[in-house]
Structure formats: C-alpha cells, structure tokens
Amino acid sequence: QVQLAESGGGLVQAGGSLRLSCATSGYSGYILGWFRQAPGKEREFVATINRSGGSTYYADSVKGRFTISRDNAKNTLYLQMNSLIPDDTAVYYCAASRKAVLTSLQNEYSDWGQGTQVTVSS
C-alpha cells in the first residue's frame, strides 16, 4: 500500500530537539522531502533527499540545524531537528517526487502526507 504518514511532532522548548518520521511504503524509488506551513503563512520547503540517501539539500533557514535521512529497508524518512527556535513552529509534511534530481519546488512533489504539528515555545 502506497502511503506517506508523518509522526513525531509535539511541543518542545526553544533549543530542544525533535525527530520526525514519515512512513514511506511504496516510495523507495522517489525523491523525498519535508515541507512546513506556519500559521498564516504559505507552505515552504525544508529539506530533500535523493533515492539512495546520499545527496541532500536544505533551506537556508534550517541548514546546520536539521538533518534529513531515509532508511529504505524500513520505508521511513526522518527529519532530525536540533536547536529549535519558535520560528520553526509549523505543520510539517513529508512528500514524494518522481523527479530525477533534487527539487525544492512544491509543484514537483506529487504525493503528500497529512502533516504533523511541531510547536516550539520560547
């Protein structure tokens, strides 16, 4: 069964860490990405990873703090988030793309999860 399902969101204090997971059954041959949407804002790109997991790309706002990874044997995508700040508060979505190269463009991702809420308190 093909599905994308996020988990691991929650409430954390600024400076803390969270690890998001996304079940990615059926998507081992896809580029995978994380996006987020803060209240009152448009959804934005966070990070993306290629099929093998050997290549990644990050938004400037999270570079050095977040790490995207995938375990194709476990059909799982991860987002390790460290040094969280209140501006990281958002609903986080995982998504899958059939593109051949890494992309940060939302319209190049065809399949999306339902999202998981991350709230960072100051």
MARRO-240255 format. One record per residue: x, y negated, z negated of N, C-alpha, C in turn; residue in one letter; residue number from 1. Coordinates in pm, 1 decimal. Layout:
REM residues N
[[X; Y; Z]; [X; Y; Z]; [X; Y; Z]; 'a'; NUM];
...
//
This chain:
REM residues 122
[[84.3; 119.3; 0.0]; [0.0; 0.0; 0.0]; [87.6; -123.9; 0.0]; 'q'; 1];
[[60.6; -214.8; 92.7]; [137.0; -337.9; 102.8]; [83.0; -438.5; 2.6]; 'v'; 2];
[[171.6; -492.7; -80.8]; [126.3; -591.3; -177.0]; [242.3; -674.3; -228.1]; 'q'; 3];
[[210.6; -792.7; -271.0]; [301.8; -880.9; -341.6]; [231.3; -920.0; -470.5]; 'l'; 4];
[[294.5; -895.0; -584.4]; [230.8; -924.1; -712.8]; [334.9; -973.0; -810.8]; 'a'; 5];
[[321.3; -1099.4; -853.1]; [415.6; -1161.5; -944.8]; [381.9; -1128.8; -1089.9]; 'e'; 6];
[[486.4; -1132.4; -1173.3]; [470.3; -1117.2; -1317.4]; [588.2; -1183.3; -1387.0]; 's'; 7];
[[575.5; -1202.0; -1518.4]; [686.8; -1254.7; -1596.1]; [677.1; -1400.9; -1632.4]; 'g'; 8];
[[573.2; -1468.5; -1587.1]; [557.3; -1608.1; -1623.6]; [522.0; -1624.6; -1769.9]; 'g'; 9];
[[526.4; -1749.3; -1816.3]; [491.8; -1775.2; -1955.8]; [533.0; -1913.5; -1998.1]; 'g'; 10];
[[532.0; -1934.1; -2129.7]; [568.4; -2062.6; -2189.7]; [708.5; -2050.4; -2249.8]; 'l'; 11];
[[794.9; -2145.6; -2217.4]; [931.8; -2144.3; -2267.6]; [975.0; -2287.4; -2298.6]; 'v'; 12];
[[1063.0; -2302.3; -2395.0]; [1114.8; -2435.0; -2427.4]; [1222.8; -2476.1; -2327.9]; 'q'; 13];
[[1238.7; -2604.8; -2313.3]; [1343.9; -2656.4; -2226.0]; [1478.7; -2600.0; -2268.9]; 'a'; 14];
[[1558.4; -2562.0; -2171.2]; [1686.5; -2499.2; -2198.7]; [1681.4; -2348.0; -2203.3]; 'g'; 15];
[[1561.8; -2293.7; -2206.6]; [1543.9; -2149.9; -2214.3]; [1548.7; -2081.9; -2078.8]; 'g'; 16];
[[1520.9; -1951.1; -2081.6]; [1528.0; -1869.1; -1960.2]; [1403.0; -1784.0; -1945.2]; 's'; 17];
[[1373.4; -1750.1; -1820.5]; [1267.9; -1655.6; -1787.4]; [1311.5; -1577.8; -1664.9]; 'l'; 18];
[[1263.5; -1454.9; -1653.6]; [1286.0; -1378.7; -1532.1]; [1151.1; -1340.2; -1472.8]; 'r'; 19];
[[1127.3; -1385.5; -1353.1]; [1007.1; -1347.5; -1280.3]; [1033.9; -1223.0; -1196.6]; 'l'; 20];
[[932.1; -1141.7; -1182.2]; [939.3; -1024.3; -1096.0]; [825.7; -1029.1; -995.0]; 's'; 21];
[[847.0; -966.0; -883.3]; [742.8; -955.8; -781.7]; [748.0; -814.6; -723.9]; 'c'; 22];
[[639.6; -741.7; -738.5]; [629.6; -609.9; -677.4]; [614.2; -628.0; -526.6]; 'a'; 23];
[[700.4; -559.7; -451.6]; [708.7; -585.5; -307.0]; [690.6; -457.7; -226.2]; 't'; 24];
[[600.0; -372.8; -267.3]; [577.4; -247.0; -196.3]; [542.1; -272.4; -50.2]; 's'; 25];
[[616.5; -209.3; 40.1]; [590.5; -225.6; 182.2]; [667.2; -337.6; 249.3]; 'g'; 26];
[[752.6; -407.5; 174.1]; [821.9; -526.1; 227.5]; [973.8; -513.2; 228.1]; 'y'; 27];
[[1024.8; -392.3; 229.4]; [1170.2; -376.6; 226.0]; [1236.9; -431.0; 350.7]; 's'; 28];
[[1165.9; -440.9; 461.8]; [1223.9; -491.1; 585.7]; [1202.4; -638.4; 609.2]; 'g'; 29];
[[1155.6; -710.4; 507.9]; [1122.4; -851.4; 520.2]; [1220.3; -939.8; 444.4]; 'y'; 30];
[[1238.3; -1060.5; 491.0]; [1296.3; -1166.0; 409.2]; [1194.4; -1200.0; 300.8]; 'i'; 31];
[[1241.0; -1221.8; 178.4]; [1153.3; -1255.4; 66.5]; [1191.5; -1391.3; 8.8]; 'l'; 32];
[[1092.0; -1459.0; -44.0]; [1119.2; -1590.8; -100.7]; [1033.3; -1621.6; -220.6]; 'g'; 33];
[[1076.4; -1722.7; -295.3]; [999.3; -1777.8; -405.9]; [965.2; -1922.6; -372.8]; 'w'; 34];
[[842.7; -1959.7; -401.6]; [793.8; -2096.0; -388.2]; [724.7; -2133.1; -518.7]; 'f'; 35];
[[699.6; -2262.9; -537.4]; [628.6; -2305.0; -658.4]; [541.4; -2426.1; -627.8]; 'r'; 36];
[[436.2; -2440.1; -707.6]; [346.8; -2553.7; -692.9]; [316.8; -2611.9; -830.5]; 'q'; 37];
[[361.8; -2733.7; -851.6]; [337.0; -2803.6; -976.5]; [201.3; -2873.8; -969.6]; 'a'; 38];
[[142.0; -2904.9; -1083.8]; [12.3; -2972.8; -1084.9]; [15.7; -3102.5; -1006.0]; 'p'; 39];
[[-77.3; -3118.5; -915.0]; [-87.5; -3241.1; -837.0]; [15.1; -3256.5; -726.9]; 'g'; 40];
[[94.9; -3152.5; -704.5]; [199.4; -3160.6; -601.4]; [180.5; -3050.5; -498.0]; 'k'; 41];
[[247.2; -3068.0; -384.5]; [243.8; -2965.7; -281.3]; [335.3; -2848.9; -318.9]; 'e'; 42];
[[304.2; -2734.0; -263.8]; [389.3; -2617.8; -287.1]; [525.4; -2642.2; -221.9]; 'r'; 43];
[[632.6; -2601.1; -291.5]; [767.0; -2625.2; -241.3]; [851.5; -2499.3; -247.5]; 'e'; 44];
[[953.0; -2496.8; -162.6]; [1047.4; -2385.5; -155.1]; [1137.4; -2384.5; -277.6]; 'f'; 45];
[[1168.5; -2261.5; -325.6]; [1261.0; -2245.1; -437.4]; [1385.9; -2167.7; -394.6]; 'v'; 46];
[[1366.9; -2047.6; -340.0]; [1480.8; -1963.5; -304.2]; [1435.9; -1855.6; -207.4]; 'a'; 47];
[[1533.8; -1801.6; -131.7]; [1503.5; -1694.2; -39.0]; [1620.6; -1597.4; -32.2]; 't'; 48];
[[1592.7; -1473.3; 8.8]; [1693.9; -1368.9; 12.3]; [1669.6; -1280.9; 134.9]; 'i'; 49];
[[1780.2; -1233.6; 194.1]; [1764.8; -1152.4; 315.0]; [1731.4; -1007.8; 279.9]; 'n'; 50];
[[1718.7; -924.6; 382.1]; [1669.4; -788.4; 363.0]; [1759.8; -703.6; 273.7]; 'r'; 51];
[[1887.7; -718.7; 290.2]; [1981.9; -637.8; 213.0]; [2008.0; -693.9; 74.0]; 's'; 52];
[[1976.1; -821.5; 55.3]; [2006.3; -888.3; -70.9]; [2142.2; -954.3; -72.6]; 'g'; 53];
[[2214.1; -947.6; 39.2]; [2349.0; -1000.3; 43.0]; [2360.2; -1147.5; 76.5]; 'g'; 54];
[[2250.7; -1208.8; 116.3]; [2252.7; -1350.7; 151.8]; [2134.5; -1421.0; 86.4]; 's'; 55];
[[2161.8; -1537.1; 28.1]; [2058.6; -1614.1; -41.1]; [2069.5; -1761.9; -5.9]; 't'; 56];
[[1960.8; -1834.4; -33.8]; [1958.4; -1978.6; -9.0]; [1864.9; -2040.9; -111.0]; 'y'; 57];
[[1905.3; -2157.3; -167.5]; [1830.2; -2219.1; -275.5]; [1796.5; -2364.2; -245.4]; 'y'; 58];
[[1687.0; -2409.2; -303.9]; [1658.0; -2551.9; -304.6]; [1760.2; -2621.7; -393.3]; 'a'; 59];
[[1795.0; -2743.9; -358.0]; [1893.7; -2818.0; -436.5]; [1851.3; -2832.2; -582.3]; 'd'; 60];
[[1721.3; -2841.7; -606.5]; [1671.2; -2866.9; -740.8]; [1694.2; -2750.5; -836.6]; 's'; 61];
[[1719.5; -2630.7; -783.8]; [1737.0; -2513.5; -869.8]; [1874.9; -2450.2; -854.5]; 'v'; 62];
[[1953.1; -2498.0; -760.9]; [2084.5; -2439.1; -734.0]; [2171.5; -2444.2; -858.9]; 'k'; 63];
[[2231.8; -2331.1; -891.3]; [2316.4; -2323.2; -1010.1]; [2241.3; -2285.2; -1136.6]; 'g'; 64];
[[2108.5; -2290.6; -1132.4]; [2026.4; -2254.2; -1249.5]; [1944.1; -2128.3; -1224.3]; 'r'; 65];
[[1898.2; -2111.0; -1102.3]; [1814.4; -1996.2; -1067.4]; [1893.1; -1898.6; -981.1]; 'f'; 66];
[[1859.5; -1769.0; -994.0]; [1921.2; -1665.8; -912.2]; [1812.9; -1573.4; -857.7]; 't'; 67];
[[1809.5; -1559.5; -726.0]; [1715.3; -1468.1; -662.4]; [1788.6; -1337.6; -633.2]; 'i'; 68];
[[1718.7; -1226.1; -651.7]; [1776.5; -1095.7; -621.7]; [1662.8; -999.7; -587.0]; 's'; 69];
[[1699.7; -886.2; -529.3]; [1599.4; -786.4; -495.1]; [1656.7; -647.0; -514.1]; 'r'; 70];
[[1569.8; -554.4; -548.8]; [1604.9; -414.0; -561.3]; [1509.6; -337.8; -470.0]; 'd'; 71];
[[1556.8; -304.3; -351.2]; [1469.6; -239.2; -253.6]; [1429.1; -98.6; -297.5]; 'n'; 72];
[[1512.9; -33.9; -376.3]; [1477.7; 100.4; -425.5]; [1359.6; 94.0; -522.7]; 'a'; 73];
[[1350.6; -16.8; -595.4]; [1241.3; -35.5; -691.4]; [1129.6; -122.1; -634.5]; 'k'; 74];
[[1144.6; -164.8; -508.3]; [1042.0; -250.8; -446.4]; [1011.3; -372.2; -532.8]; 'n'; 75];
[[1117.6; -440.1; -576.2]; [1099.1; -553.7; -666.2]; [1189.4; -670.1; -627.8]; 't'; 76];
[[1132.4; -788.1; -632.3]; [1203.7; -914.1; -612.7]; [1210.6; -983.0; -747.4]; 'l'; 77];
[[1323.3; -1047.9; -775.3]; [1341.6; -1115.6; -904.1]; [1377.6; -1263.2; -884.4]; 'y'; 78];
[[1345.6; -1341.0; -985.9]; [1394.9; -1478.3; -993.8]; [1437.0; -1502.3; -1138.5]; 'l'; 79];
[[1566.5; -1504.3; -1161.6]; [1620.8; -1536.1; -1294.3]; [1631.4; -1687.1; -1305.7]; 'q'; 80];
[[1564.1; -1743.5; -1404.6]; [1560.6; -1888.3; -1421.5]; [1624.9; -1925.7; -1553.9]; 'm'; 81];
[[1735.4; -1997.1; -1547.4]; [1808.0; -2040.9; -1666.5]; [1805.5; -2193.1; -1676.4]; 'n'; 82];
[[1838.3; -2244.7; -1793.7]; [1844.1; -2389.0; -1816.6]; [1717.6; -2457.5; -1766.5]; 's'; 83];
[[1605.4; -2402.4; -1803.1]; [1477.6; -2455.0; -1754.9]; [1451.5; -2595.3; -1808.4]; 'l'; 84];
[[1388.0; -2675.3; -1724.6]; [1350.5; -2812.1; -1759.0]; [1200.4; -2829.0; -1736.8]; 'i'; 85];
[[1138.9; -2929.7; -1798.8]; [993.8; -2947.7; -1781.2]; [950.7; -2958.9; -1635.2]; 'p'; 86];
[[1035.9; -3014.7; -1550.1]; [1001.1; -3027.5; -1407.9]; [991.9; -2892.6; -1336.9]; 'd'; 87];
[[1034.8; -2785.0; -1401.8]; [1020.7; -2651.6; -1344.7]; [880.8; -2595.1; -1367.7]; 'd'; 88];
[[799.0; -2664.0; -1445.5]; [662.7; -2618.5; -1471.6]; [583.7; -2612.3; -1341.8]; 't'; 89];
[[528.5; -2494.7; -1312.2]; [457.5; -2474.1; -1185.4]; [401.0; -2332.3; -1182.9]; 'a'; 90];
[[316.3; -2308.9; -1083.1]; [278.9; -2171.6; -1048.1]; [381.4; -2124.2; -946.2]; 'v'; 91];
[[441.7; -2009.1; -973.2]; [546.1; -1954.5; -887.6]; [488.2; -1840.5; -803.9]; 'y'; 92];
[[518.2; -1846.6; -673.9]; [467.4; -1748.7; -578.1]; [582.7; -1675.8; -510.4]; 'y'; 93];
[[567.4; -1545.9; -489.0]; [659.9; -1475.1; -401.2]; [592.5; -1461.5; -265.2]; 'c'; 94];
[[676.6; -1452.6; -160.9]; [624.9; -1448.4; -24.4]; [719.1; -1367.0; 63.0]; 'a'; 95];
[[665.3; -1317.8; 174.4]; [741.7; -1233.7; 266.7]; [737.0; -1291.7; 407.4]; 'a'; 96];
[[852.4; -1283.2; 475.1]; [864.1; -1337.6; 610.3]; [921.6; -1232.8; 704.6]; 's'; 97];
[[870.8; -1231.1; 829.1]; [923.1; -1140.5; 931.6]; [1037.0; -1204.8; 1011.5]; 'r'; 98];
[[1076.6; -1325.9; 975.3]; [1183.0; -1393.4; 1047.5]; [1313.8; -1316.8; 1036.0]; 'k'; 99];
[[1401.7; -1337.9; 1134.6]; [1529.3; -1266.5; 1136.9]; [1634.9; -1334.0; 1050.6]; 'a'; 100];
[[1614.5; -1462.7; 1019.3]; [1712.8; -1536.2; 939.9]; [1642.4; -1601.3; 821.6]; 'v'; 101];
[[1718.9; -1638.0; 720.0]; [1661.9; -1702.8; 602.1]; [1589.6; -1830.6; 641.7]; 'l'; 102];
[[1477.8; -1855.3; 577.6]; [1399.6; -1974.2; 606.8]; [1336.5; -2028.7; 479.6]; 't'; 103];
[[1328.7; -2159.9; 473.0]; [1263.3; -2226.7; 360.2]; [1126.2; -2281.1; 399.3]; 's'; 104];
[[1084.8; -2255.5; 521.9]; [959.8; -2310.6; 573.7]; [842.3; -2221.9; 535.8]; 'l'; 105];
[[744.6; -2280.0; 467.2]; [631.2; -2201.6; 418.3]; [552.9; -2136.3; 531.7]; 'q'; 106];
[[540.6; -2205.7; 644.6]; [459.7; -2150.4; 753.4]; [527.2; -2033.1; 823.1]; 'n'; 107];
[[649.8; -2001.2; 783.8]; [717.3; -1884.2; 838.4]; [707.7; -1763.3; 745.5]; 'e'; 108];
[[633.3; -1778.8; 637.1]; [604.0; -1668.0; 545.9]; [457.8; -1628.7; 565.9]; 'y'; 109];
[[436.0; -1502.0; 598.0]; [302.4; -1456.9; 636.0]; [222.6; -1401.2; 518.7]; 's'; 110];
[[290.9; -1346.0; 419.9]; [222.3; -1278.6; 310.3]; [262.0; -1342.4; 178.1]; 'd'; 111];
[[161.9; -1357.9; 87.9]; [183.5; -1429.2; -37.4]; [121.0; -1352.9; -154.0]; 'w'; 112];
[[184.7; -1366.1; -269.8]; [125.8; -1315.9; -392.5]; [27.6; -1416.1; -450.1]; 'g'; 113];
[[-31.2; -1380.9; -565.8]; [-132.6; -1465.7; -628.7]; [-72.0; -1572.4; -719.7]; 'q'; 114];
[[53.2; -1556.1; -756.7]; [120.1; -1656.1; -838.5]; [123.1; -1621.8; -986.2]; 'g'; 115];
[[223.1; -1676.4; -1055.1]; [235.6; -1662.5; -1199.8]; [275.3; -1797.8; -1257.9]; 't'; 116];
[[212.9; -1834.6; -1369.1]; [233.7; -1966.4; -1427.8]; [359.9; -1968.7; -1513.4]; 'q'; 117];
[[441.1; -2070.4; -1491.1]; [557.2; -2097.6; -1575.5]; [539.7; -2236.5; -1633.7]; 'v'; 118];
[[546.8; -2245.7; -1766.0]; [533.5; -2374.1; -1833.6]; [655.8; -2396.0; -1921.5]; 't'; 119];
[[723.1; -2509.0; -1900.2]; [842.2; -2543.1; -1977.4]; [810.0; -2663.6; -2064.5]; 'v'; 120];
[[818.5; -2644.4; -2194.6]; [786.7; -2752.6; -2287.7]; [913.8; -2829.8; -2324.7]; 's'; 121];
[[896.1; -2957.9; -2350.3]; [1011.6; -3042.2; -2382.7]; [1038.6; -3044.4; -2531.5]; 's'; 122];
//
